[in-house]
């Protein structure tokens, strides 16, 4: 039974599950946390309704739940729930959707 994440992002924000990269080099050397690059890849878990425009309509979101995305290295806010890392960020901090 998988536990669902009950976070509803507001406006143009999305919740991303951070995808950790490998913890070792191709040669098998295990890297400590301090030597690893900050992750920039994640899976979209929840999408806000979109930014409200001046006319009162909403801007359409360019990502959807389930998309795997690349995001700005220092964008968003990191949160941790039940030992899992998540990130809440604006859709503007998403750089690309990885096509599968």
C-alpha positions as CSV (number, residue, x, y, z in Angstrom):
1,X,0.0,0.0,0.0
2,X,1.6,3.3,-1.1
3,X,1.1,6.4,1.0
4,X,-0.3,9.4,-0.9
5,X,1.2,12.8,-0.5
6,X,-1.5,15.3,0.5
7,X,0.0,18.5,-0.7
8,X,-2.0,20.8,-3.0
9,X,0.2,23.5,-4.6
10,X,-1.2,26.9,-5.1
11,X,-1.2,29.2,-8.2
12,X,1.7,28.2,-10.7
13,X,3.6,25.9,-8.3
14,X,4.3,22.2,-8.6
15,X,5.4,19.5,-6.1
16,X,8.4,17.5,-7.4
17,X,9.7,14.2,-6.0
18,X,13.4,14.6,-6.2
19,X,15.1,11.8,-8.2
20,X,18.5,11.0,-6.7
21,X,21.3,10.3,-9.0
22,X,23.8,7.4,-8.5
23,X,25.9,7.6,-5.4
24,X,29.1,6.3,-7.0
25,X,31.3,7.0,-9.9
26,X,31.5,4.8,-13.0
27,X,34.7,3.3,-11.5
28,X,32.8,2.3,-8.3
29,X,34.0,5.0,-6.0
30,X,31.2,5.9,-3.5
31,X,30.6,9.7,-3.3
32,X,29.8,11.3,0.1
33,X,26.9,13.7,0.2
34,X,29.2,16.7,0.2
35,X,30.8,15.7,-3.1
36,X,27.5,15.0,-5.0
37,X,25.9,17.5,-7.3
38,X,22.6,18.9,-6.2
39,X,19.8,16.9,-8.0
40,X,18.0,18.7,-10.8
41,X,15.6,16.0,-11.9
42,X,12.3,15.0,-10.5
43,X,8.8,13.6,-11.0
44,X,5.8,15.9,-10.9
45,X,3.5,14.7,-8.1
46,X,1.0,17.6,-8.0
47,X,0.3,20.7,-10.1
48,X,-1.4,23.9,-9.0
49,X,-4.3,25.4,-10.9
50,X,-2.2,28.0,-12.7
51,X,-1.4,31.7,-12.2
52,X,-4.4,34.1,-12.1
53,X,-4.1,36.6,-15.0
54,X,-5.4,40.2,-14.9
55,X,-8.6,39.3,-16.8
56,X,-9.4,36.7,-14.0
57,X,-8.7,33.6,-16.2
58,X,-5.9,31.1,-15.3
59,X,-2.7,30.6,-17.2
60,X,-2.5,27.0,-18.4
61,X,0.1,24.8,-16.8
62,X,2.8,23.3,-19.1
63,X,3.4,20.2,-17.0
64,X,1.2,17.5,-15.6
65,X,1.3,14.9,-12.9
66,X,3.7,12.1,-13.8
67,X,6.0,14.2,-16.0
68,X,9.8,13.8,-15.3
69,X,11.3,17.3,-15.4
70,X,14.6,19.1,-15.2
71,X,14.6,22.2,-13.0
72,X,16.8,25.1,-12.0
73,X,19.6,24.0,-9.6
74,X,18.7,26.6,-6.9
75,X,15.0,27.0,-7.6
76,X,12.2,26.2,-5.3
77,X,11.9,25.2,-1.7
78,X,13.1,21.8,-0.3
79,X,10.8,19.9,2.0
80,X,11.2,16.5,3.6
81,X,8.3,14.2,4.5
82,X,8.8,10.7,5.9
83,X,12.5,10.6,4.8
84,X,11.6,11.5,1.2
85,X,12.8,14.7,-0.4
86,X,10.3,16.9,-2.3
87,X,10.6,20.3,-3.8
88,X,7.9,22.9,-4.3
89,X,8.7,25.3,-7.1
90,X,7.2,27.7,-9.6
91,X,6.6,26.3,-13.1
92,X,9.0,29.0,-14.3
93,X,11.8,27.1,-12.5
94,X,11.2,24.0,-14.7
95,X,13.6,24.0,-17.6
96,X,12.4,21.0,-19.6
97,X,10.2,17.9,-19.6
98,X,12.0,14.6,-20.3
99,X,10.2,12.7,-23.0
100,X,10.1,9.0,-22.4
